[in-house]
Amino acid sequence: MRTETVLKIEVIDLLLKTFGVLETERFISSIKNNNFDYTEWRKTLWKDKTIEEIHKLATDFEKEKLIN
């Protein structure tokens, strides 16, 4: 299991690589300023999507990452 520090570093690195500095800052700021509750957010994130639709979104996202 990773320490909290290692986990935070890896997540920030992933966000930066995926979204860049500006979008990463916006994301972190939105979480800090809104008392973001990840567990509650996650419960409703995909509520209107089927597993097939979620799989397609993930597949499309991965393909787009490979292109860029």
Buried (B, 14 or more C-beta within 10 A) or exposed (E): EEEEEEEEEEEEEEBEEEEEEEEBEEEEEEEEEEEEEEEEEEEEEEEEEEEEEEEEEEEEEEEEEEEE
